């Protein structure tokens, strides 16, 4: 599909191209924003707001500590494993300022998942929340991690509030298990020592890796997408061009999605920073009463979420009573937005949902619905400087209106998979077209619609779940002979995992197998349903037919 196809279809106020090379790195954007918006709030969480000046100071101290008190060198990887807390942007921007590559890590990972990601990335340092200290203690000896920084929930809160919060989390709520990690240092001590040290600012280039963002694969092996400074800068500028109703230095965005997920990382962390916006970090969006109470404190102008979160909020009576007069943009991603939910959100808030499409491998945004021109049921049009096309199984481009695999070409497409050249070649062809694995069609009006998924991937609450990983864990149980995982519709999470099992041990119970799955998989990957069968449908060569199970 020629890019010119969209030229006349973009709203007049949305530019067809933008200068994606306006900055050499994420740090150039960061430094400019910290100067331009120094006294404006950058991030708020748990009653504390960090101004851009404070973010600059704290991240500089973090970076200076790394440079002067560790053997870490530019290009080394540092894993950051925590929920949405003020410590997250301090650690991430601090790590970048020291020249390190950030490895975003889900804090809900099991020991098995953590070990794989840390070893695959070659991470030499880790910043983790104390709540997961017992897992860190278990995992670190089996990895190359030499430096561990432990933070507690209240570490960035002022004075007595910090002490009280950490005491309550540890002693009252008992959310911090006992652990002992030799050589680990407290986050607060890092900042204290870093303030007294000299920082030599890193000067990364566009082609340098900024983040290793892990995604699953059809083989079940998590792969690190190499997102360069150029990729991320391009994508935040592409988004900014489409968000024509955003005002520099005036936006207040609610950020309930985890920043370690690529959608929130680019949209809520980097994107808001570039625009001088104010991101309200929600640590635990599942605590709806507390979440709604926090929302009531702000005249928020934008909201980033996904279908399941919107549905949960709309079912909360207090949420429906909030003042939405300032809300002008609702960005939805991570999973398909249901028509009914989108219509109900607009009825309650007065703001139409703008759905988009992206992947970890594309930094992530590929298409967006421009505010004011949102077409529910579509993923919008390609963002500036981006071309998409649909192809058949032979790689031939399909006509407008006919479905095919969606392929993407643009400056936000990853450099490749970390240390996996074969996987990279399978995903990105010689001309730079990335195959998404999603079946889409391009409408005559230029809007794109996803119609199916080519891959067997399961999408649970916006998170990718890959059947092979589930099946591999299942057959690791001594009572399991064969297994097959498929996605089934679920009212709460969009899809849920259903596991079909052929037993090796006739005495194997659902409860026993479920306990095994919970011990080895992050919560959203754990099967919601387990069904025992005498056999599984297979092709003549013995490949399990997941689609047949799914169709039944």
C-alpha positions in Angstrom: 0.0 0.0 0.0 1.5 3.3 -1.1 1.8 5.9 1.7 0.2 8.5 -0.6 -3.1 6.6 -0.2 -3.5 8.3 3.1 -2.4 11.8 2.1 -6.0 13.0 1.4 -7.5 11.0 4.2 -5.7 12.5 7.2 -7.7 15.2 9.0 -6.4 18.6 7.8 -4.8 19.4 11.2 -2.8 16.1 11.3 0.5 16.3 9.4 1.3 13.6 7.0 5.0 13.6 8.0 6.9 14.9 11.0 10.6 15.4 11.7 11.3 12.2 13.6 15.0 13.1 13.8 14.3 16.3 15.7 16.1 14.7 18.7 19.1 12.4 18.7 17.9 10.5 21.8 15.3 10.2 24.5 17.7 12.1 26.8 17.7 15.1 24.5 13.9 15.2 24.9 14.2 14.7 28.6 16.7 17.5 29.1 14.7 19.9 27.0 11.5 19.2 29.0 13.2 19.5 32.3 14.4 23.0 31.4 11.2 24.1 29.6 8.8 22.8 32.3 11.0 22.9 35.3 8.4 24.0 37.9 5.5 22.0 36.5 4.5 18.6 37.9 5.8 15.7 35.9 4.6 12.7 37.9 2.3 12.3 40.9 1.7 9.2 43.0 0.3 8.6 46.5 -0.1 12.3 47.3 3.4 13.4 46.2 4.2 15.2 43.0 7.6 15.5 41.3 8.3 18.6 39.3 10.4 18.3 36.2 13.2 20.0 38.1 13.0 17.4 40.9 12.9 14.6 38.3 16.0 16.0 36.8 17.8 16.1 40.2 16.7 12.7 41.5 17.5 10.9 38.2 20.9 12.7 38.1 21.7 11.4 41.6 20.6 7.9 40.6 22.8 8.0 37.5 25.8 9.4 39.4 25.6 6.6 41.9 25.6 4.0 39.1 28.7 5.7 37.5 30.7 6.1 40.7 29.8 3.1 42.8 29.4 0.2 40.4 31.4 -1.3 37.5 28.5 -0.7 35.1 29.5 0.7 31.7 27.4 2.3 28.9 25.5 -0.4 27.0 25.1 -2.6 30.1 21.6 -3.7 30.9 19.7 -2.8 34.1 16.4 -4.5 34.9 13.7 -2.3 36.5 11.0 -4.3 38.2 8.3 -2.3 40.0 4.7 -1.1 39.6 3.7 2.5 39.0 5.6 4.5 41.6 7.6 7.7 41.5 10.8 5.6 41.7 10.1 4.2 38.3 10.8 7.3 36.2 13.6 8.3 38.5 15.3 4.9 37.9 14.6 4.7 34.2 15.7 8.2 33.3 18.6 7.8 35.7 19.7 4.6 34.1 19.6 6.2 30.6 21.6 9.2 31.8 24.3 6.7 32.9 24.2 5.2 29.4 22.6 1.9 30.5 19.9 -0.1 28.6 16.7 -0.4 30.5 15.1 -3.9 30.7 11.5 -3.4 31.7 10.4 -6.3 33.9 6.9 -7.3 35.0 6.9 -7.4 38.9 4.4 -10.2 38.8 6.8 -12.6 37.0 7.5 -15.9 38.6 11.1 -17.0 39.5 11.2 -19.0 36.2 10.2 -16.0 34.1 12.5 -13.6 35.9 15.5 -16.0 35.5 14.9 -16.3 31.8 14.6 -12.6 31.2 17.6 -11.6 33.3 19.8 -14.2 31.7 18.7 -13.6 28.2 19.2 -9.8 28.5 22.5 -10.2 30.3 21.3 -7.8 33.0 24.0 -6.8 35.4 21.9 -4.7 37.7 18.3 -4.8 39.1 16.1 -2.2 40.7 13.2 -4.0 42.4 10.4 -3.4 44.9 10.9 -5.0 48.3 7.5 -6.7 48.1 9.2 -9.1 45.6 12.5 -9.4 47.5 12.0 -13.1 48.3 11.9 -13.9 44.5 14.9 -11.6 43.9 16.7 -13.5 46.5 15.9 -16.8 44.8 16.7 -15.7 41.3 19.8 -13.5 41.5 22.3 -16.3 42.3 21.2 -18.0 39.0 21.9 -14.8 36.9 24.7 -12.4 36.0 23.2 -9.7 38.2 25.9 -8.1 40.3 24.1 -5.0 41.7 20.7 -5.0 43.4 18.8 -1.9 44.4 15.8 -2.4 46.6 13.1 0.2 47.0 10.0 0.3 49.3 6.6 1.7 48.3 6.9 4.9 50.3 10.5 5.8 49.5 9.7 8.8 47.4 7.1 10.2 49.8 8.1 13.1 52.1 9.5 12.6 55.7 7.1 11.0 58.1 4.7 9.9 55.4 7.5 7.8 53.9 8.2 6.1 57.2 4.6 5.5 58.0 3.8 4.1 54.5 6.6 1.7 54.6 5.8 0.6 58.1 2.2 -0.1 57.2 3.1 -2.0 54.1 5.7 -4.1 56.0 4.1 -4.6 59.4 0.4 -4.0 59.1 -0.5 -5.3 55.6 2.5 -7.7 55.7 3.2 -7.3 52.0 6.9 -7.6 52.3 8.2 -11.1 52.8 11.5 -11.8 54.6 14.5 -11.8 52.4 18.2 -11.4 52.5 20.1 -10.3 49.4 23.9 -9.9 50.1 25.2 -6.6 48.9 21.8 -5.1 48.1 21.5 -1.3 48.6 18.4 0.7 49.5 17.0 3.1 46.8 17.1 6.0 49.3 20.8 5.3 50.0 21.5 5.3 46.2 19.9 8.8 45.9 21.7 10.1 49.0 25.1 8.9 47.8 24.5 9.9 44.3 23.8 13.5 45.2 27.4 13.7 46.5 28.9 12.2 43.3 29.7 13.7 39.9 27.6 12.8 36.9 29.1 12.5 33.4 26.0 12.7 31.1 25.7 9.9 28.6 25.3 11.0 25.0 23.6 8.1 23.2 22.9 8.2 19.5 19.7 7.4 17.6 20.8 3.9 16.7 21.8 3.0 20.3 19.4 0.7 22.2 17.4 2.5 24.9 15.2 -0.3 26.1 15.0 -4.1 25.8 11.2 -4.7 25.9 10.4 -8.3 26.2 7.6 -10.0 24.4 6.6 -13.6 24.0 6.9 -15.5 20.8 4.9 -18.3 19.1 7.6 -20.6 20.4 6.8 -19.5 24.0 10.3 -18.1 24.4 10.3 -14.4 25.5 12.3 -12.2 23.2 13.8 -8.8 23.8 12.7 -6.2 21.3 15.6 -3.8 20.8 14.0 -0.4 20.9 16.5 2.3 20.0 16.5 5.9 21.1 15.5 6.7 17.5 12.6 4.3 17.6 11.2 5.8 20.8 11.7 9.4 19.9 10.0 8.8 16.5 7.0 7.2 18.1 6.4 9.9 20.7 6.6 12.6 18.0 4.3 10.6 15.8 1.7 10.4 18.6 2.1 14.1 19.4 1.3 14.9 15.8 -2.0 13.0 15.9 -3.0 14.3 19.3 -3.9 17.7 17.9 -6.0 18.6 20.9 -3.1 18.3 23.4 -1.6 21.5 24.8 2.0 21.7 25.8 2.5 21.9 29.6 -1.2 21.7 30.3 -2.2 18.0 30.0 -3.1 15.9 33.1 -3.1 12.2 32.1 -4.4 9.3 34.3 -1.9 6.5 34.0 -3.3 3.2 35.5 -1.6 0.9 33.0 1.8 -0.4 34.2 4.7 1.7 32.9 6.8 -1.5 32.3 4.3 -2.3 29.5 5.3 -0.7 26.2 1.9 1.1 25.7 2.1 3.0 29.0 5.9 3.4 28.8 5.7 5.3 25.5 2.3 7.0 25.9 2.2 7.9 29.6 5.9 8.1 30.5 7.8 9.3 27.4 4.9 11.0 25.6 3.8 13.0 28.6 7.3 14.0 29.4 7.9 15.3 25.9 4.7 17.4 26.1 5.4 18.8 29.5 2.4 16.9 30.8 1.5 15.6 34.2 1.1 11.9 34.6 -0.9 10.6 37.6 0.5 7.2 38.3 -1.9 4.6 39.7 -0.1 1.9 41.6 -3.0 -0.6 42.0 -5.9 0.1 39.6 -7.6 -3.1 40.7 -8.4 -1.4 44.0 -11.3 0.4 42.4 -12.5 2.4 45.4 -9.0 3.8 46.0 -8.6 4.4 42.2 -11.8 6.4 42.0 -11.0 8.3 45.1 -7.7 9.4 43.5 -9.5 10.4 40.2 -11.7 12.7 42.2 -8.7 14.8 43.2 -7.8 15.8 39.6 -9.2 17.7 36.7 -7.7 15.2 34.3 -7.7 15.9 30.6 -6.7 12.5 29.2 -7.0 8.9 30.2 -5.0 5.9 28.9 -6.5 2.5 29.5 -8.0 -0.7 27.9 -11.4 -2.2 27.6 -11.4 -4.3 30.8 -10.4 -1.3 32.9 -13.0 0.9 31.3 -15.7 -1.7 32.0 -14.7 -2.1 35.6 -14.7 1.6 36.2 -18.1 2.2 34.6 -19.6 -0.4 36.9 -18.5 1.6 39.9 -21.2 4.0 41.1 -18.7 6.6 42.4 -16.9 6.7 39.1 -20.0 7.7 37.3 -20.4 10.6 39.6 -17.0 12.1 38.8 -16.5 15.5 37.1 -15.4 14.7 33.5 -15.7 18.3 32.2 -11.9 18.5 31.5 -11.6 15.1 29.8 -10.9 15.5 26.1 -8.9 12.4 25.1 -9.4 8.7 26.0 -6.7 6.5 24.5 -7.4 2.8 24.3 -4.9 0.1 23.4 -3.6 -3.3 24.4 -6.8 -5.2 23.3 -9.9 -4.7 21.2 -12.3 -2.1 22.4 -15.9 -3.5 22.5 -18.6 -1.4 20.9 -20.9 -1.4 23.9 -18.1 -0.4 26.3 -17.0 2.5 24.0 -20.5 3.8 23.6 -21.1 3.6 27.4 -17.8 5.3 28.1 -18.8 8.2 25.9 -22.2 8.4 27.5 -20.8 8.6 31.0 -17.7 10.8 30.4 -18.8 12.7 27.3 -15.5 11.7 25.7 -15.2 9.4 22.7 -12.6 6.6 22.9 -9.7 6.8 20.4 -8.5 3.3 19.8 -5.1 2.5 18.3 -2.9 -0.4 17.4 0.6 -1.2 18.3 3.1 -3.9 19.2 6.1 -4.1 21.5 8.2 -4.4 18.3 6.9 -1.0 17.0 7.6 1.1 20.1 4.4 0.6 20.1 2.1 2.8 18.1 1.3 2.0 14.5 -2.2 3.4 14.0 -4.4 5.8 15.9 -7.9 7.3 15.7 -7.3 11.1 15.7 -9.3 12.8 18.5 -12.6 14.1 17.0 -12.4 11.7 14.1 -12.6 8.4 16.0 -14.3 5.6 14.2 -15.3 2.9 16.7 -14.5 -0.6 15.6 -11.3 0.5 13.8 -7.8 1.1 14.9 -7.6 4.4 13.0 -5.0 5.3 10.4 -1.2 5.0 10.3 0.6 7.6 12.4 2.8 10.0 10.3 5.9 8.6 8.6 4.3 5.1 8.8 3.1 2.9 6.0 1.0 -0.2 6.4 -0.2 -2.9 3.9 -2.0 -6.2 4.0 -0.7 -9.3 2.3 -1.9 -12.8 1.5 -0.1 -16.0 2.5 2.2 -15.7 -0.5 3.2 -12.1 0.5 1.2 -10.5 -2.3 -0.5 -7.2 -1.3 -4.3 -7.6 -1.0 -6.7 -4.9 -2.4 -8.4 -2.3 -0.4 -11.2 -3.8 1.5 -9.8 -7.4 1.4 -8.2 -8.9 4.5 -4.6 -9.9 4.8 -1.8 -10.0 7.3 -1.0 -6.4 8.4 2.6 -5.3 7.7 4.2 -2.1 9.0 7.1 0.0 7.8 8.3 3.1 9.8 10.9 4.7 12.0 9.3 3.2 15.1 10.0 -0.4 14.0 12.5 -2.1 16.3 16.1 -2.7 15.5 15.4 -6.4 15.9 15.3 -9.1 18.6 18.1 -9.2 21.1 20.7 -11.8 20.0 18.1 -13.6 17.8 18.9 -12.8 14.2 16.8 -15.7 12.9 13.7 -14.5 14.7 14.4 -11.0 13.5 14.6 -12.2 9.9 11.3 -14.1 10.3 9.6 -10.9 11.5 11.2 -8.1 9.5 11.9 -8.6 5.8 14.8 -7.1 3.8 12.8 -4.0 2.9 12.0 -3.3 6.5 8.4 -4.5 6.6 7.4 -6.0 9.9 4.8 -8.7 9.9 2.4 -8.2 12.7 0.6 -11.6 12.6 -2.7 -9.8 12.7 -5.3 -10.1 9.9 -6.6 -6.7 9.0 -8.3 -4.8 6.2 -7.9 -1.3 5.0 -11.2 0.5 4.4 -11.6 2.8 1.4 -11.8 5.7 3.8 -8.3 4.9 5.1 -9.2 3.5 8.4 -7.8 0.1 9.3 -9.8 -2.7 11.0 -8.4 -5.8 12.7 -10.5 -8.8 11.7 -8.6 -11.8 13.1 -5.3 -12.9 14.5 -3.0 -15.1 12.4 -1.1 -16.2 15.4 -2.4 -18.4 18.2 -1.6 -15.7 20.7 -4.1 -15.1 23.4 -4.8 -11.5 24.6 -5.6 -11.4 28.3 -6.4 -7.9 29.6 -4.1 -6.4 27.1 -1.2 -8.8 27.8 0.1 -11.3 25.2 -0.1 -14.9 26.3 1.5 -17.5 24.1 0.1 -21.1 24.0 3.5 -22.8 23.8 4.6 -21.3 27.1 1.5 -22.4 28.8 1.8 -25.9 27.3 5.4 -26.2 28.2 4.7 -25.4 31.9 1.7 -27.9 31.9 3.7 -30.8 30.5 6.3 -30.0 33.2 3.8 -31.6 35.6 4.6 -35.3 36.0 0.9 -36.2 35.6 0.5 -34.5 32.2 1.1 -36.3 28.9 0.0 -33.7 26.4 -1.6 -30.2 26.5 -3.0 -27.5 24.3 -3.8 -23.9 25.3 -6.3 -21.7 23.5 -8.1 -18.4 24.1 -11.8 -18.3 24.9 -14.0 -15.2 25.3 -14.1 -13.7 28.8 -16.3 -10.8 29.9 -13.7 -9.4 32.3 -10.4 -9.9 30.5 -11.4 -10.1 26.8 -9.9 -13.5 26.5 -9.0 -16.2 29.0 -6.7 -19.2 28.8 -8.4 -22.6 28.4 -6.1 -25.6 28.8 -6.9 -29.0 27.3 -4.9 -31.9 28.9 -4.3 -35.6 28.3 -3.4 -37.2 31.6 -0.4 -39.4 32.1 -1.5 -40.1 35.6 -5.3 -40.9 35.8 -5.3 -39.6 39.4 -4.3 -36.0 38.3 -6.8 -33.4 39.5 -7.7 -30.0 38.2 -6.7 -28.6 41.6 -3.2 -30.2 41.5 -2.5 -29.0 38.0 -3.8 -25.5 38.7 -1.5 -25.2 41.7 1.4 -26.2 39.4 0.4 -23.6 36.8 0.1 -20.8 39.4 3.5 -21.6 40.8 5.2 -21.2 37.4 3.2 -18.5 35.6 2.3 -14.9 36.1 -1.4 -14.6 37.2 -2.8 -13.5 33.8 -1.2 -16.5 32.1 -2.8 -19.0 34.4 -5.6 -21.0 32.7 -9.0 -20.0 33.8 -10.4 -23.4 32.6 -8.8 -26.8 32.5 -10.4 -29.7 30.6 -9.2 -33.3 30.6 -9.5 -35.2 27.4 -8.6 -38.7 26.1 -6.7 -37.2 23.2 -6.1 -34.0 21.3 -6.8 -33.4 17.6 -3.7 -33.4 15.4 -2.5 -33.1 11.9 -1.2 -36.2 10.1 2.3 -35.2 11.2 1.3 -34.9 14.8 0.9 -31.2 15.2 -1.9 -30.3 17.7 -4.8 -28.5 16.1 -5.4 -25.6 18.5 -7.9 -24.0 16.1 -10.1 -27.1 16.1 -10.2 -27.0 19.9 -10.9 -23.3 19.8 -13.7 -23.7 17.3 -15.4 -26.4 19.3 
